[in-house]
Each structure stands twice: as structure tokens, then as C-alpha cells.
Amino acid sequence: MIQIQGLTKIYRKSQPPAVKNVTLEINQGEIMGFAGLNGAGKSTTIRIVSGIIFPTSGKVLVNGHDIVREKVEASKHIGWVPELPNFEPNGKAIPLLKYYAGFYGIGPREAEEKAEMLLKKFNVWEARKRPLKDYSQGMKKRFSIAAAMIGDPDNFLFDETLNGLDPEGVKNMRDFMLSLKKDGKAVFLSSHILSELENVADRIAIIRRGELIKVIDRSELGSLGKSSVKITLHNSDSKVSGILEEFGSVEINGNVVYIRDLNIPQAENYRITEALFGAGYRVISITTESEGLEEYFLQLVGEGK
Amino acid sequence: MRDFLYDLRRTLSGKFTITMIALIVLFTVAIAFAAASTSSSSGASPSSTAYLLPAVFDNNGTYKVVDYAIDGYGHPVPNLKIVSYMTYAYSGTGSSSGEVQRYVNGTTDANGYFNYSFTSSASFQDYSYNNEYIDGINASSSLISIVNVSSAQNSYFTLRSEGFSEGSNYAIWLYPVDNQSNRAEQNIVLHYVPYSNSTLPTMGVYYNVTNPGGFSFPISSTTNMTYFKTISGMNNALITLPLNRSDNNRFVVVELFNSTGVYVVGTVGHFYSTVSASSFIEGFLQIPYEFLIPILGIFSAYFYYGKDKASGVLESIITRPVTKGRVMASRFTGGAVSFLAGILIALALADLIVLKYTGSALSTSSFFSILVGYTVEAIGFSGIIYLVSQFVKSQGGILGIGIALFFLMSLFWADLMDVILFELHANLAARSGLVESIILDSISPSYYPTLVLTYHTGYLFSLLGLVGSNVTAASVGITLVSVAIIGIVWVVVPSLASFFLARSRD
């Protein structure tokens, strides 16, 4: 479990905070998506949570341990997968994993077995004798996941990890994250690929200019923003506009009528049908359309620009 | 703490550490071997030096010159071109008086001998020759003359000095040469030159070891001397006296006595005379280490820490259960231990090499003075680069500053400080000026080895060979306390500052 409490990071006093008073909680068995434009503060937040940089104020608790004050204990429960993995260029997979494993108190023999298992699992085994500088970006990311898993942590941080992966890589990563969730791990995933966040995230936190502006629950994804209704009539005319304007902004295109910015809950859409029937119109079809995450996200982050 | 120890262990067993220790050791051993194996009391390699041991006989106007050439180890030197001459004076009237020279030139045979005979009616003859040759070329600036005081009284004549004996029909040389297997010890060449074919009659070899100023020569009596052995039946022999380190630099009188116990010939000298291992090792390490130690300190800090920090590689470690401060501390400690181990092994091996070739070993205090001086210097430079790494974010920047610091704080530091002192009109002839100079020099870790050695020798500028100057180390503030404080400062301050910055900075 990761608890981010009032997190603020100021790099330079002359500049606005990179992260400002962010509070967030990622529970065990949950995938928390983290969305924001470039420079919004996603990576800064994740780097603070991983212990790479220090917060200016606020705190991060990892399984109850403060990442600053109890760094060693907190880091035992964190696996970090960066966007651009940066390992010892001349290092080789097994010795490096064994070295990392030592920090978790894993003995050399167990570390070797674990390294072999992880390298095979993430399809890096064949390249184990090559220096890491010779790995492709995808291989580096797979190795990076293996490195994150060497200590079998309860919490995972994925910082733009999907970037640069081919479709197969994205799918594998998605499956892997879902398997982590199934195993009860907490996953904090920052990504630009909103459709992937929609696919895997239980909640999505949206950050803008360092401030957390919205946390969307998975159940809300289908009804984001304002809805619109598309109605196909058998005999549309100009009077339809007067009948439907109480439900929103009406737009008529032949027999197809749109009600934009619907001002009633979707559950009450039957009232539109009733009004049309009452006025003698034959309704062929009526469908409700909601804004997608992307539109909603762009709308959210665009506000205040 | 477990994370610190774990990373320290990994640092110490890493390839870079092993390479660095191997580099220090191999480099030091190589220069120790080169310096020790070519060291010689005469300054030239003994094998390329030749000495001439002449004898001249006069038998009723028939002169016989017997030259014998040996190298610095006492081996005969064949094919040595000898240029010498006999001179006699004649007295005439007016301008007809003067000298007549007869060149006695030739080449030694396979056994190192050159014989020359001639007849002359002159009653006085002098033999002038070059005593020393290096690579076959005369090395003596002046000729040595053997003066025939009166051939009427002496049918033989040769050098009137110690180490030479003259009998009615023979001459004996005792000549000190280097001992090829133990450079501390000198052999004595016994060269017996008969007028006609004969070998050395039975002789007893005696010696006496005395302190400087406490000897008399010749002793001419076996009573107060130690019997070594009896020799006979040869023309040339090498005598190696049973001396040991306790006889270092003490005078040894060696004398031969005939079978009836009558003194025949003797010589005196330091036949067990070692160089000072301390000044010798300091001497050959000083210049190479002036480059090696700061460079290793700077580059090790860069490769252990600065490079990884600037490139981001360190992030993949920091996300593990370890703190930034402990990663920095483990790398720094690993480097420091590596310096200590490398210099310790290198110095021990250098000491053994020097012992083999010169017979002199470092005293414990000299050993630790050199070890501590250079180790602290390396740690000091390393600590500075750790500190720089906390502020500079690029690999090139750290390396560039490191190289600049090498030039500034190692190569040109003393010169820069001299310029400052000059501008401040410091009087280096006065004690206060020397203290100011030492304080300024001590601002760089490169001065620390000099500081430690100055404290150890007790005199200022000991490395410049000015031991014996009346400026003692203590009189300019170089005491155990000040040296220890400066050492601790160089070891602790940059590293500790770097540690706290690593703990608190991104």
C-alpha cells in the first residue's frame, strides 16, 4: 500500500512547484493510473515514491514506512520500473540481479535461482551473457521488470513504462500488471496512453501542473463528462426542438436529432421518449453517448490553460 | 548498516578495485625493480664499469707493466682499450731538460690482462693510467701515477696506498667491488701479480669491524683481528666477508698475513654498506606517485560514484533497500580501503625488492610514514571528487573538474602557493615564512606525503635531500598532532560533507 500525503516538490524557488500537495492512496490489489501532460509532475511524484528524490514537504508511506525516514524498510516493498531503464552499461543480467538481490538480504544461491526464473519469465534469459548496453529498449524494460521483482515487493511503480513498447510488449505489460493486481500488489502506473489506463486501471488520478485534480473510479469511466443523446425519428420537424430543449441543447439534422449537454441523468432518458411520444412523434432509435476518457482528460487538463 | 557492508563488499570485490590495486602494485614493483637493480654506489651499472689494477716491475732496466681489468663485480674485463704511459725525466743543460713519455697502449686479453715490457736506462719511471672506465671509455678526470721513487732501491714499484702490497717479485691488490647477489655487501678482489709465473703463497685473511673513527690501519697483527680463512694457489679471488646488517656502514679492516703471521697487505672500507631504504624508496616513488596517486584518487571517485551518479545508473541502486548516503559511504570506503591495500602491498613488495638489491629494508616507522602519506593523499583527492559529484550533474563536468584539480592541486600547487607567498612578500628564509608556506601547501592533499615524511625525518625539506638543515620539523609546527589533524581533515572532511549532501540532495 502506498500512501501519498500532501506531497510537494519544489526544485527551484523561482519556479512553481513540480508537485503540489498531492494526496493519493494506492491499495493492495489495485492498479492506480496516473495521467497528466508532460511536465505535469507524474515522474516527479513517482521518483519521490521510489526514494530517488526527496519531497520538499509531505510524506510517502510504503506499507506504513516513510520513504524518507525509513528508506531501507520502505524500499523493500517497492519495485520501480522506469521509462528509460539505466543500468550499468557493461553489467550482465545475472550478476546485476544478484547484486540487487543482496540488498534484500537474499543469499547468492537463492538470488541466482530467482534471477534465472525472472529472466526466463520476462524473456531475457537468452541475452543473459550480453552486456546490458547491447539490449534493445524492450529488452531493457523487461530486464527492468525482472529487477523490480527481484525483492518480491508489494508495490510497483511504472513510470511511462508502456512508452516505446510494440503492441505485443504493451499487451504483455498489461497482462503482467493485471497479474500483479491479481496477486494483491499495489500498482501505480503513469502513462500517456490513456486507453491502456482505461483497460487496466481501477482508478485514474489526473494531475495538472503538479496538482491532483481528479481521481476517477473505474465505475465512472462509462459516464465521464456530459452525455449526449442521438434520436432517429420517423417524422422529424422544427417543432421537435421546442419539445426537447428542456433536456439540453438540441441540434436537428433531417430525421436525426441530437441533444447535447444532457441535463438529466442517463437513468431518466425515458423522459425524452415520453415527451416525443406525447407530441405524436415515432421514435425509431435512441442512443446515449458519453465523452471518452481522452476527451474528458483533455477537457480537464485544458481548463485553466 | 547491512546494506552499507553489502555494497562495500561488492565494491571491494569489483573489477575496478582489483584493477586499481593491480595497477598500483605493478607500477610500484616495476619502478622499484628498475631503481634497485640499477642502483650502484658509483652511480653507473657495475657490469659496465671497469677498473684497472696495474703493477709495474723494474728488473735492471727491463720494465714490465701488468694491467688487470675488472668490472664492478670483480669479473675480468676483456677487450678493454687501455691508454697509459711511462714517463721519465732527464736532466740536460738548458732547454734540453724535460720529460720523455712512452705510451703503454693496448687491449686486455680474454682474461682481462694487458702485459707490456720495455727496456730503459732511466733510473726513475712513473706509470700514469686511467683507473676507471665506463662502457670502455675513460671515466677518470685525471690520471693516477705510480711513482718509482728509486728503482735503485725498489726493483718493483706501484701504487703507494692501502690495498696494495709489494714484494720483491710480486704485487697484491685488495680491491672492493660490488657483490652481485647482495648489493649491500661488497666483495674484495684479491689480485696477485707475480713478476714471473707463480701463484699466491699461503695467506691468512683476517678482518676487524670497527665503528667510524675507532679504527686504526694497518692493524698488522692477527691478535686483534678475526680470522676468516686461508687462501693460496691462485692469482685472482673474490673474498666475501661474513658481514651482516649489524655491520652496516661500519669500517672493516681486512688484512692478509703470510704463513709466518707477518702482515702483507690490507685494506679498509665499508664492506657492508647499504643505502637508506627509506630515502631510496621515497626517492624513486616521489615523482611517479606525484602523478599516480592523485590520478587514482580522482578517477576512482569518478568510476566508483561520480559517473554512476551523473549517468543515472545510481538510481537503479538507490531504489533498493539502501540509502543514498550509505551507497556513497560504501563506495568511498571501498575506494579508501583499496588505496590502502594497493599501496600497502606495493610498498611491501618494493621494500622486498630494495632489500634484495641493496640489503636495506624500510624501518617500520618509515614504512608506515610512506603508506599513510600516500594513502591519505589518494583518499583526499577522492573525497574532493565525491564532493564535486554532489553538485555537478554531468559525467564530463565531473571528469573535467577532476582533471583540472589534478593540475591545480597536484602538479602546480606548490608553485602557485609560492607565487602567493611571493606576492605576500613572505620571507621564506625566516621561520614564519616557512610556516606560512607549509600551511598553504597543506591546503592540497598532494602535500601530505611530504608532510608525513618531514615529520618522520624530523627535518624540513627532507625529500630534497637537505636533511641536516637546522630547520627541524617541530620548529615549523610539523608535529605528530598537526600531521594527524591534517590527515584526519583530508580523510574525513570532504567525505563527510559529501555524505551529508548525498543524504539530503536529489
Chai-1 contact restraints between the chains, C-beta under 6 A:
chainA,res_idxA,chainB,res_idxB,connection_type,confidence,min_distance_angstrom,max_distance_angstrom,comment,restraint_id
A,S50,B,T319,contact,1.0,0.0,6.0,A-B,restraint_1
A,G51,B,T319,contact,1.0,0.0,6.0,A-B,restraint_2
A,I52,B,E315,contact,1.0,0.0,6.0,A-B,restraint_3
A,I52,B,I318,contact,1.0,0.0,6.0,A-B,restraint_4
A,I53,B,D506,contact,1.0,0.0,6.0,A-B,restraint_5
A,K71,B,T323,contact,1.0,0.0,6.0,A-B,restraint_6
A,V72,B,P321,contact,1.0,0.0,6.0,A-B,restraint_7
A,S75,B,R320,contact,1.0,0.0,6.0,A-B,restraint_8
A,S75,B,P321,contact,1.0,0.0,6.0,A-B,restraint_9
A,K76,B,P321,contact,1.0,0.0,6.0,A-B,restraint_10
A,W80,B,T319,contact,1.0,0.0,6.0,A-B,restraint_11
A,N86,B,G312,contact,1.0,0.0,6.0,A-B,restraint_12
A,N86,B,V313,contact,1.0,0.0,6.0,A-B,restraint_13
A,F87,B,S316,contact,1.0,0.0,6.0,A-B,restraint_14
A,E88,B,V313,contact,1.0,0.0,6.0,A-B,restraint_15
A,Y100,B,R320,contact,1.0,0.0,6.0,A-B,restraint_16
A,G102,B,Y6,contact,1.0,0.0,6.0,A-B,restraint_17
A,F103,B,D3,contact,1.0,0.0,6.0,A-B,restraint_18
A,F103,B,R320,contact,1.0,0.0,6.0,A-B,restraint_19
A,F103,B,P321,contact,1.0,0.0,6.0,A-B,restraint_20
A,F103,B,V322,contact,1.0,0.0,6.0,A-B,restraint_21
